[in-house]
């Protein structure tokens, strides 16, 4: 059971929520997958999403990469949600810590995911803590960048999105994101 721990109303009217639970059970229009550029969903959040969502997600991902090539940080792609409650999975390529320009890559992945959701006309989206697992991105830094990127995206104009959820699985990451939201000046 996922639990909303904190909620903030953004100036443009969206609701931002910090949630502890399992992103694969989120009943939203889209969940974001912390993906690699080849959309091979073999570990971490990507593996959990692919496992729960069924073979369709990996099959659609393989077709995308085969026909259009690797996915970039700034241009996430989407597949169906397969067997998930979410209609779509938005595959955002998270930066690997140590590869260079990680902050900008993470910001691009977040804003790109929001842009894709708007292009699809969606009202709700759920994000994991992108790149903070096997990709090694420091959690405190990721929390600030993700919150800043969400706030900046919505400051630029109209959006179909009404609800943005940041869904954390473990207690440590949840506490870090809660603290980041509490100290956020936006």
C-alpha positions in Angstrom: 0.0 0.0 0.0 1.5 3.3 -1.1 1.3 6.2 1.4 1.3 9.9 0.6 3.6 11.4 3.2 3.7 15.1 2.1 1.9 17.2 -0.4 2.6 20.6 -1.8 0.5 22.7 -4.2 2.7 24.3 -6.9 2.1 27.9 -8.1 0.8 26.7 -11.5 -1.9 24.5 -9.8 -0.3 21.0 -9.8 -0.1 18.9 -6.7 3.4 17.4 -5.8 3.4 14.5 -3.5 6.1 12.5 -1.8 4.9 8.9 -1.6 6.5 5.8 0.1 5.7 2.5 -1.6 6.0 0.6 -4.9 5.9 2.6 -8.1 4.7 -0.4 -10.0 1.3 -0.3 -8.1 0.7 3.4 -8.7 -2.7 4.1 -10.3 -1.6 7.1 -12.4 -1.6 7.8 -16.1 2.2 7.1 -16.4 5.1 6.0 -14.3 8.6 6.9 -15.1 11.2 4.2 -15.6 14.8 5.0 -14.7 16.2 3.5 -17.9 19.4 3.0 -19.7 19.8 4.2 -23.3 19.2 0.8 -24.8 16.0 0.2 -22.7 17.3 -3.1 -21.4 15.3 -3.4 -18.1 17.5 -5.8 -16.3 18.0 -4.2 -12.9 16.7 -1.9 -10.2 13.4 0.0 -10.8 13.5 -0.9 -14.5 13.6 -4.6 -13.7 10.7 -4.2 -11.2 8.6 -2.3 -13.8 9.3 -4.8 -16.6 8.6 -7.8 -14.3 5.3 -6.5 -13.0 4.2 -5.0 -16.3 4.9 -8.1 -18.3 6.7 -8.9 -21.6 5.0 -6.1 -23.6 7.1 -3.4 -22.0 10.4 -5.0 -23.0 9.1 -6.0 -26.4 8.0 -2.4 -27.1 11.3 -1.1 -25.8 13.3 -3.4 -28.0 11.2 -2.3 -31.1 11.9 1.4 -30.2 15.6 1.0 -29.9 15.8 -1.3 -33.0 13.9 1.3 -35.2 15.1 4.6 -33.7 18.3 3.9 -31.8 19.4 4.6 -28.3 17.4 7.0 -26.1 18.9 10.2 -24.8 18.6 11.9 -21.4 16.7 14.9 -22.9 14.2 12.8 -25.0 12.5 10.1 -23.0 10.3 7.7 -24.8 7.1 5.8 -23.9 5.7 2.4 -24.1 2.4 1.0 -22.9 2.1 0.1 -19.2 1.5 -3.6 -20.1 -0.1 -5.2 -17.1 0.6 -2.2 -14.8 -2.2 0.0 -13.4 -0.5 2.9 -15.3 -1.4 3.3 -18.9 2.1 4.3 -19.9 5.7 3.9 -18.9 7.9 6.9 -19.8 11.5 5.6 -20.1 13.9 8.4 -18.9 17.6 7.7 -19.2 19.2 8.5 -15.9 22.8 9.7 -15.7 25.5 7.3 -14.4 27.4 9.1 -11.6 30.9 9.8 -12.8 30.1 10.1 -16.5 30.1 13.9 -16.4 27.4 16.6 -16.6 25.2 14.4 -14.3 23.2 17.3 -12.9 22.1 18.6 -16.3 21.4 15.1 -17.5 19.1 14.4 -14.5 17.3 17.7 -15.0 16.8 16.9 -18.7 15.4 13.4 -17.9 12.9 14.9 -15.4 11.7 17.8 -17.6 11.7 15.5 -20.7 9.4 13.1 -18.9 7.0 15.8 -18.0 7.1 17.0 -21.6 6.2 13.5 -22.8 3.4 13.3 -20.3 2.0 16.6 -21.7 2.4 15.4 -25.3 0.3 12.4 -24.3 -2.3 14.7 -22.6 -1.8 13.0 -19.2 -3.0 14.2 -15.9 -0.9 12.2 -13.4 2.7 10.9 -13.3 4.8 9.1 -10.8 8.7 9.3 -10.7 11.2 7.1 -8.8 14.4 8.6 -7.5 16.1 8.5 -10.9 19.7 7.3 -10.9 20.1 7.0 -7.2 20.3 3.2 -7.1 22.7 1.3 -9.3 23.7 4.4 -11.2 25.2 5.9 -8.0 23.7 9.5 -8.1 23.9 11.0 -4.6 20.3 11.0 -3.2 20.4 14.4 -1.6 21.6 16.0 -4.8 19.1 14.1 -6.9 16.2 15.1 -4.7 17.1 18.8 -5.1 17.6 18.6 -8.8 14.3 16.7 -9.3 12.3 19.1 -7.3 13.9 22.1 -9.0 13.3 20.6 -12.4 9.6 19.9 -11.7 9.1 23.5 -10.4 10.9 25.0 -13.3 9.0 22.9 -15.9 5.6 24.1 -14.5 6.7 27.7 -14.3 7.1 27.8 -18.1 3.4 27.5 -19.1 0.3 25.4 -19.3 0.4 21.7 -18.6 -2.3 18.9 -18.7 -0.6 17.4 -15.6 -2.4 17.9 -12.3 -0.5 15.4 -10.0 3.2 14.6 -9.8 4.2 11.9 -7.4 7.7 11.1 -6.3 7.5 7.5 -5.1 10.3 6.1 -2.9 10.6 2.5 -2.0 13.0 2.6 1.0 13.0 4.6 4.2 16.3 6.4 3.6 15.4 7.7 0.2 12.0 8.7 1.4 13.4 10.7 4.3 15.9 12.5 2.0 13.1 13.5 -0.4 10.9 14.7 2.4 13.7 16.8 3.8 14.4 18.2 0.4 10.8 19.2 -0.1 10.6 20.8 3.4 13.7 22.9 2.7 12.7 23.7 -0.9 12.0 27.4 -1.3 9.9 27.0 -4.5 
